[in-house]
Amino acid sequence: MDHVAEGFAIGLETHEWQREPDRAASRRQRLSARGPYRAAVPARIADLSVPVSAQTQAEVEDAIREITRFDADVTALAERRAQAEGEDPATELAPLASALLRTESASSSEIEGVTAGARALALAAIEAKTGPNAQLVTANVVAMQRAVELADDISVGSILAAHEALLGGHEYAAPGRFRTAQVWIGSNAVSPHTATFVPPHHTRVAAGMEDLISFVQRADLPVLVQCAIAHAQFETIHPFNDGNGRVGRMLVHAMLRHADVTRRLTVPISAGLLTDTSAYFRALTAYREGDLEPIVQQFANASFRAVANGRELVDDLERIYDGWSTRLASRRGSAARRLLPHLLNQPAVNVAHIQHVTGAALSAAQRAVEQLENVEILTRASSGRRNRVWLAPEVIDALDAFAERVGRRG
């Protein structure tokens, strides 16, 4: 490797292994799981110098400019619309910001093999019947919101809070708590002996996380370089039983918000990483060997892809909204009109949800549904008379098109 940075490579240490007696395994697997094993010893990175090549540095600076410009452009778009319609700019921006955050959460989950389409996610958000994957991605949306809200206080405590929001109720994951046992990475490995990567022994997690937070709080590094390395170090420490990848990518967004690179939006960087997950995982491996360049380049490239795809999604949603505004004849203050922006980020609704987001009475909410059905903005998702749900199919299609453009290769 040409860019090995001094001090970043992991060490290794030996630990005794106690085989889990109740775990099913073949004779070959049992034989391979005998004796001591070696686990990573994470580098202490809080005060290390962070060398990257001039070319990578230039790419990172360009990526940061693109992210900042995207955030500013979408905010300005919302402000112009608000001025034209006499609305609060925050009200106009919120649906676009929420839609982008949801796409980021969905992409981050898909990197971990947790996949759910836009329709399932929309239904899960109003607690309509969906599968477990949609519920997990919905929890990821909530956790991402929590992480961004805590951007001014990036600490061990705020990371634990994000993990609790992500996996609350899933006791196997010990939500909101660091792991207390050895974990390993490798789909076919029944013990750390044959694993692809063995993170640090659980007794090293707390100190490793304190060191990471000290690194995150530095102000002498290019922001995206710092984000990429902090993320890779987090994944190396692997502090939780489950949810490490998703929380580690939340950390990136909290850092971008803390540094004022993003002010109002969550740029879907995970969608950029999702395009080639094999390269992303190889970059994490290279980081553990002391080579910083690949993971930094992955985040720079992912940022460019995220901005391009995010702009296309925003354009699609704006076009849909303009078409709705033309088709719907009801007055500006009606419940149907007030519901339109909410449909951009939550394209599945029931009457109770409409009442909640518009403040309308039951009769007005029911009338809004009728008006929106008549102009084909909403279509009925179920045929029963009880627990009826309606969908905004144009938004579902736009969100699915975003996912298709990711074009996952690895």
N, C-alpha and C positions, 0 to 999 in steps of 0.2 A: 504494500500500500504506500502511496506517495505522500499522504497527508496525515500520518500518524501524529497525534498531538500528545505531548508529554503529560503523563499523569492521568489520562482519561481511561485507559484500558482497565478492565476488571482484573482482579486477582482471583485465585481459587483457594479454597480451604476444604479440608476433609472432615466429614461428619459420619458418625455411626448411623446405620439404618436399621430400624426396627420394622420388619415386614408386617403389613396389615393382615392379620390372620383371616379375616372374613372376606377379603377381596378376591374375587374369582380371577384365576390366572392359569395359563397353560404351564406345563412342566418347564418348557424352555424359558418362559417369562419368569417363573419362580427362581430358576437357576441364575438368571441374569440379574436378579434383584437381591443378591446376597452380598454381605460385606459392606464396607464403607463406601460413600459416594462423595463427589466434590460439588460444592456450591460456589456461586459467584461471591466475590467480595467487591462491592461497588466502590469506585474511586470516590474520594472526597473532592468535590469539584467547586466548593464555595469560593475559593480564592484562586483557582487556576486561570492562567492566561488562555485565551480562546483564539487560536490562529486559524484563519480561513484564507483561501486563495483570493487574489484580487478579482478574478473572474466571478467567483461565488459571491464575494462581497458586492459586486456591481449588480448581480442578479437579485440579491436580497434587497438592495436599496430600491431597485425597480419594482419588485413585488410589493414592498411596503407602500410605495407611491400609488400603485394600482388599488390596493386595499383601501387606502385613505380616500382616494378619489371616488371609488365606488360608494363608500359610506356617505361622502359629501353629496354626490350626485343624486342618490336616492332620497336623501334628506331634503335637498333642494326641490326635487320633484314633488314630494309631499307638501312642502310649504307653498309651492305655486298652486297646487290643486286646492289646498285649504283656503288660500286667498281668493281663488275664483269662486269657491262654493261657500265662503263665509264660515268655515269650520276651523277648529283648533288643529294646528299642524301635527300635534302629537296623535290626534285621532286619525288623521290621514296616513301617518307613517306606521302606526302600530300594526295594521294587517300585513303590510309588506315585511316589516321586521319579524313578525311572528312566522310568516311563511318561510322566510330564509332560515330562521332558527330551527323550524321543524325539518327542513331539508337537511340541515347540518346534523341534527340528531339522528335522522333516519340513515344518513350515509355513515355516520360514526358507528351506529349499531350494525350496519351491514358489513363493515370491515370485520366484525366479530362473528359474522354468520347469522345475525339476527335480522331477518328481512321481513318487511311488511309494506304493502303497496299503499298508495295515497288514500284509497277508499277505506281500507281497514284502519289506517291511522285516524282518519276523520271520524269514523264510527267509534273508535276506542275513546276519543277525546270527549264524547258525550255519553260515555259508558254504555254504548250500545253493544250488543253481543259480538265479540271478536275473539280471535285466537290469542294465545299467550305472547307471540312475537309482537303483535300490535300493542299489547299492554306494556311490554318491556320498552318499546320505542317511545311510547307516550310518557313513561316514567323518565326516560332519557331527556325528553323535552323539558320536563319539570326540573330535572337535575341541572341541565344546561342553563336554564333561567337562574337557578340558585347560584351557580358558579359565577355567572356574569354579574349578578347583583352583588356578589361578595368580592368583586374585582379590587376594591379599595382595601381589602383585608385578606390578601392571599397568605394563608397560614395553614399549619397542620389542621387546625380546627375547622377552617372553611373547606378544606379538602375532605375531611371526614363528613362534614354536613352534606356536601355534594354526593358522596357515596351513599349516605343514608337516604337522600332523596331518590337516588337511582334505584336502590335495591331494598328499600324498606319493605318488610314483610317476607323477605326471602332469607330465612335464617341461615341457610347453608352458606350464604355470602357474608355473614356477620356484618350487616349493614352499619356503617358509621364506625367500624372498628378495624384496626389493623389485624392482619392474620396472625395466628398463634401456632402455625405449623408450617412445615416445608411444603412448597408447591413447586411444580415443574411444568415445562411447556413441551408438548409433543403428544399428538393425538393417540398414538399407539403405545405410549410408555406407561407401564403400570407402576414404575418406581423412578426415582431420579437417575438411576444408573444408565438408562438408555434414552433419556430425555434430550430434546433438541437444545434446550437451555434450562439451567437450574438457577433460579433467582437466589438472592442471599437467604441464608438461614433467618428464620423469623426473629431471632434475637438481634439482628442487625437493622431491622426495618425502621424503628423509631429514630435511631441516630442518622440513618441514611436520609430520612425525610427531613429532619432538622437541617442537615447539610444542604439538601435541595432547596428548601425555603430560603436559606441564606443566599444561594446562587440566584434564585428568582428575584430577590430584592436588590440585586446589584443594579447600578444605573450607568455602568461604563461599557455596556455591550450593545451592538446593533440588535434591535428588538426581535427580529425574526430569527436571527442566529440564536439568541438567548432562548426563544420559545422552542426551537427545534431541539436544542440540547437539553433543556429542562424536560421536555416530553420524553426524549430518549432515556434520560436518567430515571425518570419516573417509571417507565416501562421496565427498566433494568432492575430497579428496587422491587417492583411488583408488590406493592404493599398490601393488597387485598386478596381475599380468596377468589373473588370474581369481580368483574367490572373495571379492571385496571386500564384497558385500552380506552374505554369510553371516558372515564374520569381523567385519564392522561390527556385526552384531546380537549376536554373541558378546560383543563389548566391553561392550554394554549390560548383559548378565547378570553379567559380571565386576564391573562397577561397582556393581550392585545388591547383590551379595554382599559386596563390599568395604565398602559403607556399612551393612551389617547390615539392609538392608531385607528381603532374603531370607536365611535361615540354612540351610535344609535343602532347599529346592525350587527348581526352575527354572520360573518362571511363563511360560506359553506366549504371550508378548507378540507374537511373530511371527504367531501365529494371528490375533490382533487386527488386526495390520497387513494380513494377507492378505485380510481381509474386503473391503477397498477399496484395492487396490494403486494405482489411478489417483490417489486422493487422497494416498497416501503419496509417490508420485513427484512429484506437484505440490508437495507440502510441501518436498521436497528442493530443487526448483527455486527456490521462494520463499526458502529459506534462503540460497541462493547469491546472491540479490538483496538480502540483508540483512534479510529478514523472518523473525524467529524464531518468531512465534506459531504458524503452521500445523504445523511439525514437533513442537513441544511439545504442541500439542493432539492431534496424531495419536498420540503416545505415551500421553497420558493416556487417550484414548478406547480405544486398543488394550489398555491395562491393565485397564479395566473389563470389556471383552469377554473378555479372557484369563481373568480370575478367574471370571467367570460360567460360561464353558465348562469351565474346569479343575475347578470344583466339581462340575459335572454328570458329568464323566469320573470323578472320584474316587468319587462316589456310585455310579455304574454298576459300577466295579471292586469296591467294597465289597459291593454287592449280589451280584455274581457270586461273590465269595469266600465269603460267608456261605452261598450256595446249595451251593457245592462242599463246604463243611465238613459240611453236613447230609447230602449224598448219599454222601459217602465214609465207609465204615464202618471203614477200617483204623485201627490205633492211632496215637496222636499222634506217636511217634518213627519211624514207618515212612518209607521213601523216598517213597512216594506223598504222604504228608502234608507232608513237608519240601519237596516240589516245588511244592506249590500256590502259595505266595506268589511264587515265581519265574515262574510262568506269567502273572502279572499284567503283567509288563513284558517277558517274552520268550515270546510265545504260540506259538512253533514250537520243537520240541525233537527231538533224536534221542537214542539211548541214551548216546552219549558225552557229550553235554551234560548229561544227567540225572546221570550219574556225577560229572561235574565240579562241578555246583552242589550236589549233595546229599552227596557223599562216599560214595555207595553202591557196593557191588561190582556187577559186571556182572549177576549173577543177580538182585540186588535191584532194579536199575534196570529190567530187563526185566519183573519182576513188577509194578513200579509202573506201567509203561505198560499192562499188562493190566488192572490194577485201575481205572485212570483211563478206559480205553476202555469197560470194562463199565458204568460209571456215566455215560458220554457226556460226560465232561469233556474228553477228548482224542478226536480223530478222525484217521484215517490220511490223510496228504496224498498219498501215492504208493502204487501197488499192487505195486511190485517187491519182491523179497525182500531186496535189498541197499540200503544207504543209506536206510533207511526214516526218514521224518520224520512227526511228529504235530503237529496244530494244536489250540489251544484256541479253538474258533470263537466262543464268547461274548465273549472278549476282543477278537478280531479285529473283531467286530461293534461293540463299544463304541468301539474306536479309530477305525473308519470312521465311526461316528456323530459322533464329535468333529470329524472332518474335514468332514463334511457340514454341521454346525452353523456352521462358519466362514462358509459361504455367500459365497464369493468373488464380488465384483461387478465388479472392475476388473482 
